[in-house]
Amino acid sequence: MDNFTNYAYSDFWNHLSEEDRQTFILNSHDQSLKKGEFVRSEKVKCQGLIYIKNGALRTYLLSEDGREVTLYRLHEGDVCILSASCIIDTISFDVFIDAEEDTVIQVTDADFFGKLSNENIYVRCFGYRVATERFSDVMWSMQQLLFMRIDQRLAIYLWDESVRTGSLKIKATQEEVAVAIGSAREVVSRMLKIFSDEGLVNVFRGGIEIKDRARLHSLTL
C-alpha cells in the first residue's frame, strides 16, 4: 500500500490521522478486469475511487445509435474520479468506463471516500483537482475531434502511444485506433495506408510501427 498511497494520494495522505489511513486501506481492494469489462456503465454507476495499478481504462460517451466518443484514456499510476461521481455533486452526466486491456485496479469505496472528503479539506481538494485534470483531458479530446484533421489526430495518437510505451511499435488494431480517436475504422484504414505509402509507418497485423518519427511528429504540431 505504501507505493500506492505515496504516489497517487500524496496530496492528502500525510494529512490523515493514523486511524483514517488504516480505514482507507480497509476500504480499498484490488480488482482484476478483463479487456472490455465495464468499470462504469448504465448498470454500474458509482463503484468508487480507482487507482490503476497496471493496464488501461477508457472513458467515453455512448450515443443512442451506438457511436462512441472517447473522452480520455488512463494508464498505470492514474486516478479515476468519475467512477466515484456520486460523491461529486457537479458531475451530473453519464459516461462509460471500460478496460482497454487486462487491467488491475485498486478501488476505494465511494461512500467512505465521500465521507472522508467531507471531513478533510485536503481530500476534498484532491478530488476536485483530479476532476479538473480529467475535464482538461475532455476539452483536449473535444478540440481534436472538432478542430483537427484526421491525419493530425491519428499522428497525435501514434506519437502519444509511442512516448507512453517507449516503443516504435503500437499494439492496437485499426478498430481500436478508430475508437480512440473518435473516427471510423474505414477512415483510419485509409489514412494509415497514406501514412504507409509516405513511409511514416508500417502496418502489421495487430499493430502499427512508426518508421519516420520526425515526420510523424511534425504532423502533430
C-alpha positions as CSV (number, residue, x, y, z in Angstrom):
1,M,0.0,0.0,0.0
2,D,2.9,2.4,0.6
3,N,3.8,2.9,-3.1
4,F,0.1,3.2,-3.9
5,T,-0.5,6.0,-1.4
6,N,2.8,7.8,-1.7
7,Y,2.4,8.2,-5.4
8,A,-1.3,8.6,-6.1
9,Y,-2.6,10.1,-2.9
10,S,0.4,12.1,-1.7
11,D,-1.7,15.3,-1.8
12,F,-3.6,14.2,1.3
13,W,-2.1,11.1,2.8
14,N,0.2,12.9,5.2
15,H,-2.8,15.0,6.4
16,L,-4.8,11.9,7.5
17,S,-4.7,10.5,11.0
18,E,-3.3,7.1,11.5
19,E,-6.8,5.8,12.1
20,D,-8.0,7.3,8.8
21,R,-5.1,5.8,7.0
22,Q,-5.9,2.3,8.3
23,T,-9.6,2.8,7.5
24,F,-8.7,3.9,4.0
25,I,-6.7,0.7,3.5
26,L,-9.5,-1.4,4.9
27,N,-11.9,0.3,2.4
28,S,-9.7,-0.4,-0.6
29,H,-9.4,-3.6,-2.6
30,D,-7.7,-4.8,-5.7
31,Q,-9.8,-5.8,-8.7
32,S,-8.8,-7.5,-11.9
33,L,-10.5,-6.6,-15.1
34,K,-10.5,-8.4,-18.4
35,K,-10.2,-6.4,-21.6
36,G,-13.6,-4.9,-22.5
37,E,-15.0,-5.3,-19.0
38,F,-17.0,-2.3,-17.7
39,V,-16.0,-0.3,-14.7
40,R,-18.8,2.2,-15.1
41,S,-22.0,1.7,-17.2
42,E,-25.7,2.2,-17.1
43,K,-25.9,-0.7,-14.6
44,V,-22.7,0.1,-12.6
45,K,-22.9,3.8,-11.7
46,C,-20.6,4.5,-8.7
47,Q,-18.1,1.9,-7.9
48,G,-15.6,4.1,-6.1
49,L,-12.3,5.9,-6.5
50,I,-10.0,4.0,-8.7
51,Y,-6.2,3.8,-8.9
52,I,-4.8,2.0,-11.9
53,K,-2.0,-0.4,-10.8
54,N,-1.4,-1.6,-14.4
55,G,-3.3,-1.7,-17.7
56,A,-5.5,1.0,-19.2
57,L,-9.1,2.3,-18.8
58,R,-11.0,4.3,-21.4
59,T,-13.8,6.8,-20.6
60,Y,-16.3,7.6,-23.3
61,L,-19.8,8.8,-24.2
62,L,-22.2,6.5,-26.0
63,S,-24.9,7.8,-28.3
64,E,-28.3,6.2,-28.7
65,D,-27.2,4.8,-32.1
66,G,-24.2,3.2,-30.5
67,R,-21.5,5.7,-31.6
68,E,-18.7,6.1,-29.1
69,V,-16.7,9.3,-28.4
70,T,-13.5,8.8,-26.3
71,L,-13.1,11.4,-23.7
72,Y,-9.8,10.3,-22.3
73,R,-7.7,7.2,-21.5
74,L,-5.9,6.4,-18.2
75,H,-2.9,4.2,-17.6
76,E,-0.8,2.9,-14.8
77,G,-0.4,5.4,-11.9
78,D,-3.5,7.4,-12.9
79,V,-6.5,8.0,-10.7
80,C,-10.1,7.8,-12.0
81,I,-12.6,10.1,-10.2
82,L,-15.6,9.7,-12.5
83,S,-16.0,6.1,-11.3
84,A,-17.0,7.8,-8.0
85,S,-19.0,10.5,-9.5
86,C,-21.8,10.1,-6.9
87,I,-19.6,11.9,-4.4
88,I,-19.1,15.0,-6.6
89,D,-22.3,17.0,-6.9
90,T,-21.1,18.9,-10.0
91,I,-20.7,15.7,-12.1
92,S,-24.1,15.0,-13.5
93,F,-23.5,13.4,-16.9
94,D,-23.3,9.7,-17.7
95,V,-20.1,8.2,-19.0
96,F,-18.9,4.7,-19.7
97,I,-15.6,3.4,-18.5
98,D,-14.1,0.1,-19.6
99,A,-10.8,-1.7,-19.6
100,E,-8.8,-1.3,-22.9
101,E,-6.7,-4.3,-21.9
102,D,-6.4,-6.7,-19.0
103,T,-6.1,-4.3,-16.0
104,V,-5.6,-4.3,-12.3
105,I,-7.2,-1.5,-10.3
106,Q,-7.4,-0.6,-6.7
107,V,-10.9,0.6,-5.7
108,T,-11.6,2.7,-2.6
109,D,-15.3,2.6,-1.5
110,A,-17.2,5.6,-2.7
111,D,-19.2,6.1,0.4
112,F,-16.1,6.0,2.6
113,F,-14.2,8.4,0.3
114,G,-17.2,10.7,0.2
115,K,-17.3,10.9,4.0
116,L,-13.6,11.4,4.2
117,S,-13.8,14.1,1.6
118,N,-16.5,16.0,3.6
119,E,-14.4,15.8,6.8
120,N,-10.9,16.6,5.3
121,I,-10.2,19.6,3.2
122,Y,-7.1,18.0,1.7
123,V,-9.0,15.0,0.5
124,R,-11.8,17.3,-0.9
125,C,-9.2,19.4,-2.8
126,F,-7.6,16.3,-4.2
127,G,-10.9,15.1,-5.6
128,Y,-11.6,18.4,-7.3
129,R,-8.0,18.6,-8.6
130,V,-8.3,15.2,-10.2
131,A,-11.7,16.1,-11.6
132,T,-10.3,19.3,-13.1
133,E,-7.4,17.4,-14.7
134,R,-9.9,15.0,-16.3
135,F,-12.0,17.9,-17.5
136,S,-8.9,19.3,-19.2
137,D,-8.4,15.9,-20.9
138,V,-12.0,16.0,-22.1
139,M,-11.5,19.5,-23.5
140,W,-8.4,18.3,-25.4
141,S,-10.3,15.4,-26.9
142,M,-13.1,17.7,-28.0
143,Q,-10.6,20.1,-29.5
144,Q,-9.1,17.3,-31.5
145,L,-12.5,16.0,-32.6
146,L,-13.9,19.3,-33.6
147,F,-11.0,21.3,-35.0
148,M,-8.2,18.9,-36.1
149,R,-7.8,17.0,-39.3
150,I,-8.0,13.2,-39.2
151,D,-4.3,12.8,-40.2
152,Q,-3.3,15.1,-37.3
153,R,-5.5,13.2,-34.8
154,L,-4.0,9.9,-35.9
155,A,-0.5,11.2,-35.7
156,I,-1.1,12.6,-32.2
157,Y,-2.4,9.2,-31.1
158,L,0.5,7.3,-32.6
159,W,3.0,9.7,-31.1
160,D,1.5,9.7,-27.7
161,E,1.3,5.9,-27.6
162,S,4.9,5.6,-28.7
163,V,6.1,8.1,-26.0
164,R,3.9,6.3,-23.3
165,T,5.2,2.8,-24.1
166,G,8.7,3.8,-25.1
167,S,8.4,1.8,-28.3
168,L,8.0,2.5,-32.0
169,K,5.5,-0.4,-32.3
170,I,2.0,0.4,-31.3
171,K,0.0,-2.7,-30.4
172,A,-3.5,-1.8,-31.4
173,T,-6.0,-2.9,-34.1
174,Q,-7.3,-0.3,-36.6
175,E,-10.7,-0.7,-34.9
176,E,-9.2,0.2,-31.5
177,V,-7.3,3.2,-33.0
178,A,-10.6,4.4,-34.6
179,V,-12.4,4.2,-31.3
180,A,-9.6,6.0,-29.5
181,I,-9.6,9.0,-31.9
182,G,-13.3,9.1,-32.5
183,S,-13.4,8.1,-36.1
184,A,-14.5,5.2,-38.3
185,R,-12.3,2.1,-38.9
186,E,-12.5,2.7,-42.7
187,V,-11.2,6.2,-42.3
188,V,-8.4,5.1,-40.1
189,S,-7.5,2.3,-42.6
190,R,-7.3,4.8,-45.5
191,M,-5.2,7.2,-43.5
192,L,-2.8,4.5,-42.4
193,K,-2.4,3.4,-46.0
194,I,-1.5,7.0,-46.9
195,F,1.0,7.1,-43.9
196,S,2.4,3.8,-45.1
197,D,2.8,4.9,-48.7
198,E,4.6,8.0,-47.5
199,G,7.0,6.0,-45.3
200,L,5.8,7.2,-42.0
201,V,4.5,3.9,-40.6
202,N,4.4,0.2,-41.3
203,V,1.1,-1.5,-40.7
204,F,1.2,-5.1,-39.5
205,R,-1.4,-7.5,-38.1
206,G,-2.5,-6.2,-34.7
207,G,-0.3,-3.1,-34.7
208,I,1.5,-0.2,-36.3
209,E,5.2,0.5,-36.4
210,I,6.5,4.1,-36.7
211,K,9.2,4.4,-39.4
212,D,9.8,8.1,-39.5
213,R,9.4,9.7,-36.1
214,A,10.4,13.2,-37.2
215,R,7.8,13.5,-40.0
216,L,5.1,11.9,-37.8
217,H,5.8,14.4,-35.0
218,S,5.6,17.3,-37.5
219,L,2.0,16.3,-38.2
220,T,1.1,16.7,-34.5
221,L,2.1,20.3,-34.4
